[in-house]
Amino acid sequence: MGLMSHTVVAELVAAVMKVEVAVGQRVSAEDPVVILESMKMEIPVLAEVSGAVAEIVVAAGDVVNDGDPLVVIAPDGR
């Protein structure tokens, strides 16, 4: 599965406050890709792999559930 894209998912029910990346942008592991808001707290969602943003699935204002896809990253090392 090493060559497949990597999907960053929500880990809780929350509102999408801000998308921090754009399609084609390079990210490193631990870079924030989306900021979620839950119970008045800002929760940064971090990239788990380094690579290029292939797809942004959500937009600011969306409500996501646990496990919903947020951002798809094409990992380095293809």
Buried (B, 14 or more C-beta within 10 A) or exposed (E): EEEEEBBBBBBEEBBBBBBBBEEEBEBEEEBBBBBBBBEEEEBBBBBBBBBBBBEBBBEEEBEBEEEBBBBBBBBEEE
